[in-house]
Amino acid sequence: MRPLLGARQSSVFSVPSRAALAAADYGEACRIAFASSQPPRKVSKQLFMLAPKIREVDACLRDDAQAAARVFEVHPEVAFWRLNGERPLGEPKKVRSRCYDPGLALRRGLLVAAGFAAELVNGAPPKGAGPDDLLDALACAAIARRIHAGLARPFPDPPARDACGLPMAIWA
């Protein structure tokens, strides 16, 4: 799936083993991930900061089969790829860690074309979020609509299953 995103493919990072996600500190997480990943790779700092929420969702899905049947993994860049006619986006949303207006404008146009009100797409993000965060959330909502309508598909198709029987796929 990453190659479909062109220059944006690095935004989809690999999730390491549950053992790496359970690590108490970043160094330990990297050591465990490097030993248990194929090919061997460390954990990004960004992913490590998300690990507590990933563990929380994982525990819920393993404990509740009904929740597992209703939860779908979605990624904003994959969602924008879908909204862009299954073509990679030509502009990044950030350059040097700062929002990039041409990339944001491209994403706003795709969201409006997908049926979101321009006032919402161009509105102020919630407190603590940036403009790109708002657009990413709306892109994921667009895929939620597709899932509800039976129009989304998983990558890979069919989804693989992990050791706990949970599907491993990103939907778009």
N, C-alpha and C positions, 0 to 999 in steps of 0.2 A: 504494500500500500504506500509506503514512503515514496517510492519513485514517482507515483502519480502526482505528488505535490511539488515536484520540481525543486526550486530553490528553497521552498518552505519545509522540506522534508525533515530537517533537523529539529523542527518544533515538536515532532512526535517522538518522545523519548521512550526507551524500553523500560519496563517495570521489572525490577529484580525479583528474586525469590522472596517468599514470605519471611524466611529467616533474615534476609538482609533488611527487609522493611521493619522487622522487629528489633533491630539493633538499637542499643542505647545511645550510641554516639555515631557521628559521621564516619570516623576512621574505621570503626568496627563494621559499619554498613558497607563501606567500600571493600574491605577485606573479604567479607562474606559474599558479596555480589561478584567480586572478581573470581572467587573460587567456584561459584555455582552458576555462572553465566556462560552461554555459548553463543558467540565468541566471548572470551573473558572481557568484562568491562566493569568499571567502577560506577557508583551511584552519583548522579549529579546533585549538587547542593539544592537545586530547585526541587528535585524529586524528594530528597531527604526531608525537606521542610513540609512536604505534603504527606509524608508517611503516616503521621497520626490519623489523618482523615481517611487515607487509603485503608489502614487497619480497621478503622471503625466501620466503614462500608463493607469490607471483606467479612468481618465478623457477622454483621447483619445478614449478609447474603448466605453465608454458610449455615446460619441458624434458622433461617426462614425461607423455605422453598417458594412461598408465594411472592415474597419480595424479590427473590432471585429471578422469578419469571417476569417481573415488571420493571426491572432495572436494566438499562441499556447503556453501554459506554459510548460516549460521543466525544469527538475532539473538534475544537473550533476550526482548525485549518482544514481538516477533512470535510467539515460541514461547508466551509466556504468553497472548497474544491467542487463539491456537489452543486452548490448554488451557482457556481460559475460554469455550469454546463459540463462538469467533469473535466475541467481544464485548470492547470495550476494558476494561481494568482500571479500577476506580473509585478506587483508592488508589495513590499513588506509593510507590516503595521507599525513596526518600530525600526529606527536606525540609531545605533549607538545608545540603546536603552531609552530612547525618547520617541514618543508618538510621531509618526510620519504622515503628514496630512494627505498625500496622494494615496497611500495605502488605506488609510481610514476612509477616504472618500469612495474608493473602490468597494470596500466592504459595506459601507452605508447604502450604496446604490444596489448592491446585490440583495440586501435585506429588504429594501423598499420593493424591489422587483418580486421578492418572495411573499409580499403581502403585509409587511409590517408598516405601520403608520410612520410617515416621515417625522412627525413630531416626537415619536418614541425613539426612533433611530438617531435623530439629531439632538435628542435631549441630554440633559446633564446626567452623568452616571450617579449611582447611589454614593453616599458618603463612604470614603475609603477605597473607592474603585476608580479606575481611570477610564477614559473614553474607549480604549481598546478592550477593557474588561466587559463593558456594557455590550459592545458589538459581538464579542465572543459568546456571551450568554445568550444573546438573541439568535446567533447562528445555531447554537445548540438547541434552542427552542424551535427553530425551523426544522431541525432533524426530528425533534420530538413529534412535531406535526406529521412528518413523513412516516414515522414509526406507527403512530396512531392510525394513519390512513392506509397502512400496509404497503407503503411505497419505498421504505428504506431497505437497505440490504447490508449485511455484515461483511467486514473484511477481517479475516478470510471468510469465504462462503463455501461450505458451512463452517461455523465457528469451531475451533478446537476447544477442548475442555482441559481444565487444569486438574491437579491431583485431587481436588475436592469436588470435582464434577461441575464446576462453574464454567460457563462459556467465556472464551477469551476472544473478543472481537470488538472492533470499533464500528459503529453503525453510521451510515450516511444515506 
